[in-house]
Amino acid sequence: MLNIARQDFKEYRSNKAEIMELKQQMGRMEQLTDTVSGSDAEWPYMKHPITVKGRNASEETRIAKEIAKLEQKCKSVDDAILKAPNSMTRRMLRLRYKQGLKWAEVAAQMGEDVTVDAIKQRDREFFKGR
């Protein structure tokens, strides 16, 4: 069983939203332009300006690393859900932490004979010792 904390589950939806925001930020990154001096490769070696365009590589790398870290956290939650001991637990985890439903909504989705207390107990058992 994966050793993953309840807090990672609670942050799942926020992490997914942050990933989308960071990807949008990368898409909006301003292109940098500069001019340098150069010369022709062959004679006559005449000096002329050359325009260079690009992005801030260090900022782009920093954002990409942050995205990768958040995606790994989300993948760990997904993997933990897949490895949950049974279908009821997997469903409860998806509804509560991935979809963000309230406990009463989770119980209602799970079936009419499932109570909020039973769902909360299943949640406590899943995270016991994590």
Backbone as CSV, one residue per row, in Angstrom:
resi,resn,N_x,N_y,N_z,CA_x,CA_y,CA_z,C_x,C_y,C_z
1,MET,0.852,-1.186,0.000,0.000,0.000,0.000,0.891,1.240,0.000
2,LEU,0.516,2.203,-0.789,1.270,3.454,-0.852,1.108,4.225,0.454
3,ASN,2.181,4.826,0.898,2.134,5.638,2.111,1.892,7.085,1.704
4,ILE,0.636,7.476,1.732,0.257,8.815,1.299,-0.664,9.414,2.353
5,ALA,-0.442,10.665,2.671,-1.170,11.316,3.756,-2.537,11.828,3.302
6,ARG,-3.433,11.949,4.255,-4.767,12.492,4.000,-4.659,13.887,3.369
7,GLN,-3.680,14.666,3.811,-3.520,16.025,3.299,-3.289,16.027,1.789
8,ASP,-2.576,15.035,1.285,-2.360,14.944,-0.162,-3.688,14.735,-0.899
9,PHE,-4.582,13.957,-0.291,-5.916,13.756,-0.872,-6.714,15.054,-0.820
10,LYS,-6.639,15.757,0.306,-7.386,17.003,0.466,-6.913,18.068,-0.525
11,GLU,-5.645,18.043,-0.884,-5.080,19.043,-1.793,-5.219,18.669,-3.269
12,TYR,-5.757,17.494,-3.557,-5.815,16.977,-4.924,-6.456,17.976,-5.887
13,ARG,-7.657,18.435,-5.588,-8.381,19.327,-6.502,-7.656,20.669,-6.653
14,SER,-7.104,21.179,-5.563,-6.354,22.427,-5.629,-5.083,22.239,-6.465
15,ASN,-4.418,21.098,-6.300,-3.216,20.820,-7.099,-3.555,20.759,-8.583
16,LYS,-4.674,20.121,-8.931,-5.096,20.050,-10.334,-5.360,21.451,-10.886
17,ALA,-6.019,22.294,-10.093,-6.300,23.666,-10.523,-5.004,24.457,-10.700
18,GLU,-4.066,24.261,-9.769,-2.789,24.971,-9.856,-1.999,24.549,-11.097
19,ILE,-2.060,23.271,-11.436,-1.391,22.783,-12.644,-1.929,23.517,-13.874
20,MET,-3.248,23.635,-13.955,-3.863,24.340,-15.089,-3.436,25.806,-15.118
21,GLU,-3.412,26.450,-13.962,-3.001,27.855,-13.885,-1.551,28.043,-14.315
22,LEU,-0.672,27.148,-13.863,0.737,27.247,-14.228,0.946,27.016,-15.725
23,LYS,0.195,26.085,-16.300,0.293,25.843,-17.748,-0.180,27.071,-18.519
24,GLN,-1.233,27.709,-18.040,-1.698,28.940,-18.676,-0.642,30.034,-18.548
25,GLN,-0.021,30.114,-17.385,1.027,31.116,-17.161,2.183,30.900,-18.137
26,MET,2.563,29.653,-18.336,3.643,29.361,-19.289,3.253,29.782,-20.702
27,GLY,1.990,29.554,-21.043,1.522,29.927,-22.375,1.505,31.432,-22.601
28,ARG,1.357,32.177,-21.503,1.315,33.634,-21.608,2.673,34.290,-21.382
29,MET,3.697,33.486,-21.158,5.009,34.071,-20.889,5.445,34.953,-22.049
30,GLU,5.943,36.090,-21.692,6.369,37.073,-22.679,7.621,36.590,-23.396
31,GLN,7.610,36.800,-24.688,8.792,36.464,-25.460,9.788,37.620,-25.340
32,LEU,11.012,37.287,-25.007,12.063,38.293,-24.857,12.758,38.511,-26.197
33,THR,13.112,39.749,-26.456,13.807,40.093,-27.696,15.038,40.911,-27.352
34,ASP,16.134,40.625,-28.046,17.365,41.389,-27.846,18.067,41.483,-29.195
35,THR,18.969,42.418,-29.275,19.749,42.598,-30.494,21.226,42.469,-30.156
36,VAL,21.907,41.692,-30.961,23.351,41.517,-30.793,24.030,41.885,-32.108
37,SER,25.338,42.058,-32.063,26.102,42.371,-33.267,26.732,41.111,-33.817
38,GLY,26.747,41.019,-35.116,27.361,39.878,-35.763,27.910,40.290,-37.112
39,SER,28.522,39.331,-37.776,29.052,39.626,-39.112,28.760,38.448,-40.014
40,ASP,28.913,38.675,-41.303,28.707,37.608,-42.270,29.774,36.538,-42.074
41,ALA,29.458,35.329,-42.450,30.403,34.224,-42.303,31.511,34.279,-43.357
42,GLU,31.261,34.973,-44.445,32.244,35.058,-45.534,32.675,36.501,-45.745
43,TRP,33.779,36.667,-46.440,34.309,37.991,-46.736,33.374,38.706,-47.676
44,PRO,33.037,39.918,-47.546,33.571,40.891,-46.585,32.820,40.770,-45.255
45,TYR,33.563,40.754,-44.185,33.008,40.594,-42.847,32.386,41.907,-42.396
46,MET,31.146,42.104,-42.709,30.471,43.356,-42.377,29.621,43.170,-41.118
47,LYS,29.847,44.050,-40.175,29.120,44.015,-38.910,27.674,44.482,-39.150
48,HIS,26.702,43.713,-38.556,25.300,44.097,-38.660,24.530,43.570,-37.436
49,PRO,23.375,44.162,-37.131,22.605,43.711,-35.968,21.843,42.420,-36.277
50,ILE,21.732,41.565,-35.250,20.976,40.320,-35.352,19.966,40.310,-34.205
51,THR,18.700,40.090,-34.516,17.657,40.048,-33.493,17.524,38.615,-32.990
52,VAL,17.531,38.477,-31.674,17.416,37.177,-31.017,16.125,37.185,-30.194
53,LYS,15.305,36.121,-30.335,14.050,36.012,-29.590,14.031,34.720,-28.798
54,GLY,13.368,34.773,-27.649,13.250,33.577,-26.827,12.478,33.883,-25.554
55,ARG,12.344,32.879,-24.715,11.667,33.033,-23.437,12.685,32.998,-22.319
56,ASN,12.249,33.439,-21.157,13.075,33.367,-19.965,13.181,31.895,-19.567
57,ALA,14.274,31.254,-19.949,14.423,29.811,-19.751,14.406,29.425,-18.282
58,SER,14.994,30.225,-17.422,15.026,29.857,-15.998,13.622,29.899,-15.396
59,GLU,12.811,30.866,-15.783,11.434,30.954,-15.289,10.586,29.815,-15.853
60,GLU,10.777,29.522,-17.116,10.045,28.427,-17.744,10.418,27.086,-17.092
61,THR,11.688,26.897,-16.799,12.148,25.674,-16.132,11.575,25.567,-14.727
62,ARG,11.553,26.688,-14.000,11.003,26.691,-12.647,9.528,26.292,-12.652
63,ILE,8.766,26.847,-13.581,7.343,26.527,-13.671,7.151,25.064,-14.073
64,ALA,7.944,24.589,-15.018,7.844,23.191,-15.463,8.139,22.231,-14.312
65,LYS,9.113,22.559,-13.475,9.434,21.709,-12.318,8.285,21.703,-11.321
66,GLU,7.663,22.850,-11.108,6.534,22.940,-10.193,5.352,22.127,-10.716
67,ILE,5.109,22.207,-12.009,4.044,21.408,-12.620,4.330,19.923,-12.428
68,ALA,5.557,19.508,-12.681,5.927,18.093,-12.537,5.738,17.619,-11.098
69,LYS,6.107,18.462,-10.132,5.949,18.102,-8.717,4.468,17.923,-8.372
70,LEU,3.632,18.845,-8.824,2.199,18.760,-8.546,1.559,17.565,-9.261
71,GLU,1.988,17.310,-10.497,1.456,16.156,-11.232,1.832,14.849,-10.541
72,GLN,3.023,14.795,-9.958,3.439,13.592,-9.235,2.585,13.392,-7.982
73,LYS,2.276,14.485,-7.288,1.406,14.385,-6.109,0.029,13.845,-6.503
74,CYS,-0.510,14.355,-7.609,-1.816,13.891,-8.067,-1.759,12.422,-8.492
75,LYS,-0.681,12.041,-9.152,-0.523,10.642,-9.566,-0.442,9.719,-8.351
76,SER,0.212,10.175,-7.291,0.301,9.365,-6.070,-1.084,9.135,-5.476
77,VAL,-1.924,10.165,-5.492,-3.294,10.014,-5.000,-4.056,9.032,-5.896
78,ASP,-3.941,9.206,-7.214,-4.616,8.294,-8.149,-4.175,6.849,-7.924
79,ASP,-2.873,6.646,-7.749,-2.347,5.293,-7.518,-2.865,4.711,-6.204
80,ALA,-2.922,5.536,-5.165,-3.420,5.069,-3.867,-4.890,4.665,-3.969
81,ILE,-5.666,5.432,-4.722,-7.082,5.078,-4.902,-7.202,3.750,-5.632
82,LEU,-6.415,3.562,-6.678,-6.462,2.301,-7.425,-6.084,1.102,-6.566
83,LYS,-5.222,1.331,-5.572,-4.763,0.239,-4.715,-5.588,0.093,-3.437
84,ALA,-6.654,0.888,-3.325,-7.533,0.762,-2.155,-8.081,-0.659,-2.119
85,PRO,-8.387,-1.150,-0.909,-8.709,-2.564,-0.744,-9.996,-3.048,-1.413
86,ASN,-10.945,-2.151,-1.704,-12.200,-2.627,-2.295,-12.887,-1.496,-3.067
87,SER,-13.909,-1.881,-3.794,-14.637,-0.955,-4.652,-15.292,0.182,-3.870
88,MET,-15.903,-0.126,-2.742,-16.568,0.911,-1.945,-15.574,1.989,-1.508
89,THR,-14.409,1.567,-1.083,-13.393,2.518,-0.635,-12.903,3.354,-1.817
90,ARG,-12.658,2.728,-2.954,-12.213,3.471,-4.131,-13.254,4.503,-4.543
91,ARG,-14.510,4.096,-4.565,-15.590,5.021,-4.929,-15.673,6.179,-3.942
92,MET,-15.601,5.867,-2.664,-15.676,6.897,-1.633,-14.540,7.900,-1.794
93,LEU,-13.329,7.421,-2.032,-12.178,8.299,-2.191,-12.318,9.188,-3.422
94,ARG,-12.773,8.609,-4.530,-12.957,9.414,-5.748,-14.010,10.497,-5.555
95,LEU,-15.141,10.105,-4.979,-16.234,11.066,-4.798,-15.837,12.188,-3.842
96,ARG,-15.201,11.818,-2.754,-14.872,12.813,-1.723,-13.699,13.707,-2.134
97,TYR,-12.612,13.090,-2.566,-11.382,13.856,-2.760,-11.158,14.319,-4.205
98,LYS,-11.567,13.533,-5.180,-11.352,13.951,-6.564,-12.501,14.815,-7.070
99,GLN,-13.728,14.486,-6.663,-14.882,15.275,-7.110,-15.267,16.359,-6.109
100,GLY,-14.789,16.234,-4.866,-15.025,17.275,-3.871,-16.416,17.279,-3.263
101,LEU,-17.093,16.122,-3.291,-18.438,16.058,-2.714,-18.392,16.102,-1.189
102,LYS,-19.445,16.606,-0.600,-19.597,16.603,0.858,-19.944,15.184,1.285
103,TRP,-19.739,14.886,2.582,-19.966,13.526,3.075,-21.382,13.037,2.763
104,ALA,-22.380,13.875,2.960,-23.773,13.473,2.689,-23.964,13.149,1.206
105,GLU,-23.321,13.903,0.340,-23.416,13.649,-1.100,-22.716,12.354,-1.474
106,VAL,-21.601,12.076,-0.818,-20.887,10.816,-1.064,-21.774,9.654,-0.669
107,ALA,-22.365,9.730,0.527,-23.240,8.657,1.011,-24.412,8.455,0.055
108,ALA,-25.016,9.543,-0.422,-26.148,9.442,-1.345,-25.724,8.774,-2.659
109,GLN,-24.560,9.108,-3.157,-24.055,8.506,-4.396,-23.755,7.018,-4.227
110,MET,-23.342,6.654,-3.029,-22.930,5.266,-2.770,-24.126,4.327,-2.667
111,GLY,-25.276,4.864,-2.333,-26.474,4.024,-2.244,-27.301,4.356,-1.024
112,GLU,-28.574,4.013,-1.090,-29.489,4.418,-0.022,-29.228,3.737,1.311
113,ASP,-28.570,2.598,1.315,-28.289,1.919,2.582,-26.948,2.329,3.201
114,VAL,-26.239,3.277,2.576,-24.946,3.738,3.075,-25.157,5.045,3.844
115,THR,-24.674,5.087,5.071,-24.836,6.280,5.897,-23.581,7.143,5.866
116,VAL,-23.754,8.391,6.263,-22.616,9.302,6.349,-21.600,8.763,7.351
117,ASP,-22.089,8.271,8.482,-21.179,7.725,9.502,-20.386,6.541,8.962
118,ALA,-21.030,5.693,8.178,-20.332,4.533,7.605,-19.243,4.982,6.631
119,ILE,-19.532,6.002,5.842,-18.550,6.525,4.889,-17.370,7.148,5.631
120,LYS,-17.671,7.929,6.669,-16.599,8.555,7.453,-15.731,7.494,8.133
121,GLN,-16.352,6.431,8.600,-15.585,5.347,9.230,-14.669,4.673,8.211
122,ARG,-15.185,4.450,7.015,-14.375,3.850,5.947,-13.183,4.762,5.623
123,ASP,-13.413,6.068,5.619,-12.350,7.046,5.376,-11.295,6.958,6.479
124,ARG,-11.732,6.924,7.727,-10.778,6.827,8.853,-9.956,5.548,8.767
125,GLU,-10.597,4.440,8.426,-9.891,3.165,8.315,-8.856,3.194,7.197
126,PHE,-9.211,3.824,6.084,-8.268,3.913,4.965,-7.012,4.678,5.361
127,PHE,-7.195,5.778,6.096,-6.053,6.623,6.443,-5.381,6.235,7.761
128,LYS,-5.895,5.253,8.459,-5.309,4.817,9.726,-3.885,4.347,9.493
129,GLY,-2.945,4.922,10.248,-1.547,4.528,10.143,-0.790,5.182,8.992
130,ARG,-1.412,6.081,8.282,-0.735,6.754,7.169,-0.081,8.009,7.666
